[in-house]
Amino acid sequence: MVDWTEKYRPSTLSEVRGNNKARDALAEWAKSWDDHREAVVVHGSPGIGKTSAAHALAADMGWETVELNASDQRTGDVIERFAGRAAKNATLAGSSAGTSTRQLVILDEADNIHGNYDRGGSSAVTKLVKSSSQPIVLIANEFYDMSRGLRNACQEIEFRDVSSRSIVPVLRDICRKEGVEFESAALERIADMNSGDLRSAVNDLQAIAEGRDRITEENVVMGDRDRSVGLFEFLDAVLKEKSAQEALYTAYDVDETPDDLTKWIEDKVSLVYEPDELARAYEFLANADKWLGRVRASQNYSYWRYATDNLAAGVAASRNRTRGGWTRYGGAPYRSTRDKTRDTVVRKIAEKGGFSMATARREVLPYLSALTHHCKPRELTVAMAAYYEFDESHVSYVTGSGETTNKVQSIVEDAEELRAELVEEHAGGAFAGMENVETEPVDDADDGGDDVLDRDSESDDSDSEPAAASDDGQSGLSDFM
Ligand SMILES: Nc1ncnc2c1ncn2[C@@H]1O[C@H](COP(=O)(O)OP(=O)(O)OP(=O)(O)O)[C@@H](O)[C@H]1O
């Protein structure tokens, strides 16, 4: 059981489907590199073949590759040394072999440099790009998230989402190689469902084909998706009962984020799986962790999809057989203090706004973080803390500031005052109403002691059902400024 997106990664540019023009431009860039010596940015949505194209290009040109991931490296300094060394090695190798072997430097997540590098990272990369003695391909989702200096220093090639028409032949080739029969309509449907993202189309195909030697259009249709699923039903689906495809769909119906689902599966899989199954499952979990890491580094939540593919379909496909019976799954998996703080913050946001946990986490939290980065503007940070009743640890989590700073403490104090004033002013009104909504203790995440969740308490677990918003629960921070 191997990951088909890896197994069928294009090995030459001609196997990269769709984007013919962009592909030709990339080949042309490489062939003429000696004349212009510029780096190139390849940008476009996740899963459409940018990284594959860079590797395939190197293979076609007979170049070595060095891959750097922007979010892995702490400082621009590291890149400079790393790429400098790569360049030097290449020169040495080239001169000793009497040929000019090139090393293609592939810098992934180039749109994510300022966020994750220490100060100066972006300019260090720009400097590297300008002075490199080796060709560099930068990969990015968002061209305009790169600094202007960096953009100006590079050629630019855009990859567009891959059309269904181009996705279908990729799926067809894989089916033939895997000996899976198919109805054309089934492959067309998979292509359509994945709107331009080849990685997720291939993942879907693998989940659907698991345990089948023929796939029909009917197999592709999602069942009843309009229900919510509890954690233990999800664990049973993945670890014991369901096909890879059904396990994947079940994962979409649990109101938990992929980080939490991954932790649950990691924690419980060994209660059910035998050693050979476990070994395969851990590989998929490692993949899921990789995608979660990319979400954290880039705040690009489209990667969640790939994490879910791995943690649900991949882990389910790692089983040799289905199992029945009842499993004592026990308590919630270990979570760090930071995880618990995050969960409390997300829950408070979900409750105040009437959002699902996933929406609070994916859409609202990043937005609040961006608005109040390092507690600026202060007034807005105070208003936010008042509205959501955040304490110091919550404010510092959201704003990315140190918890014990006087700044955070004084913000929380002011927030408490503001809240008291507003409650008084609006006595009987919306704010006071919210006060009532909040009286029930909804979160036990911060005390660390009683996280234990068992089957009996699952149904009254307040996690999955955020309290309804009060009348104007969605009215926004500006109302309190
Ligand atoms: N254009 C394509 N032709 C053939 N296969 C593709 C193509 N695009 C993606 N794939 C499949 O999807 C997988 C992921 O592609 P790749 O890593 O190149 O995407 P990407 O655009 O670099 O995405 P990301 O920005 O998420 O890294 C490949 O291993 C391959 O299986």
The ligand as a Gaussian input file, in Angstrom:
#p B3LYP/6-31G(d) Opt

LIG

0 1
 N        0.271000      18.249000     -13.822000
 C        0.380000      17.032000     -13.291000
 N        0.548000      15.934000     -14.054000
 C        0.647000      14.733000     -13.502000
 N        0.559000      14.494000     -12.162000
 C        0.381000      15.519000     -11.366000
 C        0.296000      16.845000     -11.876000
 N        0.096000      17.683000     -10.863000
 C        0.078000      16.949000      -9.759000
 N        0.235000      15.648000     -10.029000
 C        0.182000      14.575000      -9.042000
 O        0.009000      15.211000      -7.786000
 C        1.170000      15.049000      -6.980000
 C        1.523000      16.376000      -6.355000
 O        2.010000      17.278000      -7.294000
 P        3.085000      18.397000      -6.940000
 O        3.726000      18.131000      -5.630000
 O        3.950000      18.577000      -8.098000
 O        2.111000      19.622000      -6.808000
 P        2.452000      21.121000      -6.485000
 O        1.763000      21.953000      -7.497000
 O        3.911000      21.323000      -6.297000
 O        1.675000      21.280000      -5.140000
 P        2.067000      21.969000      -3.752000
 O        2.041000      23.445000      -3.985000
 O        0.969000      21.496000      -2.890000
 O        3.398000      21.412000      -3.354000
 C        2.231000      14.495000      -7.897000
 O        3.064000      13.618000      -7.206000
 C        1.435000      13.764000      -8.947000
 O        1.089000      12.493000      -8.483000

